[in-house]
Amino acid sequence: MFPPVPPSAVASDLGYQTKQENFLIDGVDDLVIRSLLDKQQFHDPLGLALHLGISSATWPIFGLLWPSGSRLAERIALRPVNPLERILEIGCGLALSSLVGHRRGAHMTASDCHPETARFLLENLRLNGLAPMDYRHGQWGSQPVIQNSDIALTGQFNLIVGSDILYERDEQGTLAHFIDSHAAPGAEVWVVDPNRGNRSHFNRNMAALGFALDEVLLDRPAIEASVGHLSQAAYKGRMLTYTRH
């Protein structure tokens, strides 16, 4: 994946500021992505996010593009498209991987619990001239509280993917059980993790549910395009692939 073209600011009357960037991903036409301007954005006048357990500090996380999300999108861009395969992205945020798969013709469903996620997905579909895509409210760790007109996540999927979702120790295995409840027989699970330190707990929880692990390092060095300017930022992380037969 190449670095984004420098962003252009976009005016917003929604109570927060946004920007647009062009992303170039091998194997897929470039995507225009609208995201939050920075980590300081926050707008929850009705307390919808707070009711879902999303604090002011974590509110903007959904609306930013993260390195692990880019690594996952690269993998989705390389996966052969099977029209019979259903793919679910959990904790999708800006749903970069879902947009990549959708553009390639894969049957994608994006899911998250943030009340603004669906709005950003709809706008990014529009900016890229893409057809509508399935979006569902997917929340683990507590009883789902659905906001707006979001539809609850149901059903099973052949491939479940997520990036940077191991941000809690999750001793009880809540995330693993959430994934298990939506995994079809023979399903595969992809998780890109930037070495947050909670991987061992998740691995044990997945193993207890019958999932075998294959782990690949995704480390890459920074590459300078010119003095003081990077064409590729350094990244350290792992691709965790779980399968169950």
N, C-alpha and C positions, 0 to 999 in steps of 0.2 A: 504494500500500500504506500502510495506517495503522500507527502505532507499536503495539508489543505492549502488551497489558494488563500491569501490573506483575507480575513473576513470583512464583510461590509455590514455596518450597523443598520438595523431595521427599526423603524419607529413602531411603538406599540402603545395601545390604549388599554392594555389588559392589567396594568399595575406593575409590570416588570419590563425590562429591556431585553431585546433579543438581537441576534446577529445571524448572518447567512454565510456559509462556506461551501466551496466546491470540493468534493472528495473524489480522488481518482483511485479506483481499486482494480487491480488486474483481473481481467475476465468479465468486467461489468462496465457499462457506460457510466461516466461520472455522475455523482449524485449531488444535488443541492440540499444541504441540511440546514434547517433553521434550529437554532439552539438558544439557550439563555446567554446573555452577554457575559456573565461571570458568576462566581460563587456568591456574590453579595445580593443576588436577586431573591426576593421573597414577596409573596402576595397571597394571603390566606384570610381575607376579611370576614368570611363566614365560619372560619374554623373547620373547614372540611378536611384539610390535611391533618390538622391536629387531632381530629376525631379518629383518624386512621392510624394515629401514633407517629405521624411525621412532624418532627419539631422544626422550628425556624432554621436551625443549623443544618438539618438534613434535607430541607425542602428543595433546594436547587439541584441536588445531586442527579435527579432524574433528567434534567434538561441540559446536561453537559456531555460532551463527547469524551470518553475515557479511553486510554490506550488499550486496555483489555478488550473493549468493545470493538476496536479496530482489528485486533488480532482475530477475534471470532468472525468478524465480517469477511476477512480474508479467507478463512476456512470454508465458510458458506459459499463464497464465490467459486471455490474449486470443487465443491461437491456435485457429482452428476445429478441432474434433475430427474426425479421419478414422479410422474404425475399422480401416482397412487399413494405416495408417501405424504403423511401429515407431519409438519414440523412446528414445534411450539418454542417460542422464545419466552423465558421467564425473567422477571425483573428487567424488562426490556429498555426502560428509560426512553431514549430517542429512537430505539428500535432500528439501529443501523443494520444489524444482521438480517432482521426481518425485511427491511427495504431491499437489501441486496438479493436475498432469496426470492422475494416477490418479483423484482425486476427480471430475474432469470426464469421465472415461470414456475417456481416451487410453490406448493400449497402451504403458506405460512400463516401462523396465528401468533400475534404479539400479545403479551400480557404484562401487566404491572398493576400497582395499587394506587399510584399517585393520581389525584383528581385532574391534573393537567396533561397527563400522558396522551390521552386520546386526542386532545386538541392539537398537540404538536404533531402526532402521527398523521392526522388528517391534512394538516398544512403541508407536511413534507411529501405526502402523496401528491397533493395538488401541484407543488413546486416542480415535481419531477414528471408530471403528466402520467401518473400511474393510476391504474384502476383501484377501486376500493379493496381494502384488505381486512381480514378478520382481526378484531381487537377484543380482548376479554379482561375483566377484572380478575387478576390472579394474585392472591395474598397468602403467604404462609406465616405461621407464628401466632395467629389469633383468628377468631371467628371473622370471616370476611364482612366488611361493612362497605356496601357498594354505594358510590356517590354518582350524582348526575344520572345519565342514562346508560351507564356502562352495564354490560351483561356479564354475569358470573362465568368464570372458566369452568367448563365441563368437558368430558370426553377423554379419550386416550390418543396418544400420538406415537409415531414411529421414531421420531428424533426429538429430543428435548435439549435445548441449548441455553446457556446463560454465561454472562461474563461478569467477573468481579462481584459475585453474589455470596461469597463466603466471608462476610464481614462480621459474623458473630460466631462464638464457639459452638452454639447449638448442641449442647450436651444431650438434649432429648431427641435429636434427630428430626426436628420439625420439617426442615427443608427436604431431607431425604424422603420422608413419608409423603410430602407434597408431590415430589417428583414421581414417586412410586404410584401414587393414585392416578397420575395422568400418563403413565408409561404403558403402551400397548405391549402385548407379548412379543418378546424379541427386540424390544426397543433399545435404542442407543442413547446415551446421554453425553453431551459435551459441555464441559465447564472450563473456561479460561480464567485462571487464578493468578493474580500478580503477587504471589508469595505472601499472602496476608498472615499466615500462621495458623489458620483454622482448618487447614486442609486435612490433617490427620484425623480430626474428629469426624469430618464429613466422610472421609474414606471408610472409617469404621462403620458409620451409620449406613452407608450404601452397601458395604459388604454384608451387613446383617440382613439386608433385604435381597441378597443374592446377586448383587452387581459386582462383576470383576473389573479391575482397574488396569488401564494402560496409560502411562504417564510420559509425556514428551516435553522437554525443555523448549521454551520459545525465546530464550535470551537472544538479543541482538544488540550490537554496539551502535553508538551514535555515528552518523555519517555527516561530514561537513560538505555542504555544497560550495561554500566559499568561506573565507575567514570570518568567524563570528556568526555564521548562519548555518543552521542544520537543515539537511534535506531529510534526515531521519533521526528521531530522538532515540536514545537508548531505551531498551525495554528488558525487564526480567520477569519471567512468569512461566507458567506451565499449562499445557493442554491436557486436561484430564478426560479420558474417554472411558465410560462405563458401559459394559454390555452384560446382558443376562439372557441366557438361553433356556 
